Amino acid sequence: MNTKVEAVEKMNVYANELVKMIVKDGKALQDEKLRIAFENVVRAMVDMTNLQLDKEKDANDTLKTTLSRMKIAHNCMQSNSAAPSNNKNTPLKI
């Protein structure tokens, strides 16, 4: 499978899990972890929109960075949630 597609699919999994965690544990979220997670998701969105607008020259490096941001956000929220994740945090090579 195309590594770019794999990266985007993995980001999608992280994003969907983040939504579930926020909905489930919304009142119990710690402000600092929520801020860090939100900042990383927003930065990932900036990266992805820059890719779509052809503002980035190296798509592979941008995808690596974006995936890392989503993983950080996911980990911030996961450490605050009691729900186990189905996502294996295996490294993805791009």
Secondary structure as GFF3:
##gff-version 3
##sequence-region A 1 94
A	DSSP	alpha_helix	3	25	.	.	.	ID=ss1
A	DSSP	three_ten_helix	26	28	.	.	.	ID=ss2
A	DSSP	alpha_helix	31	52	.	.	.	ID=ss3
A	DSSP	alpha_helix	59	78	.	.	.	ID=ss4
###
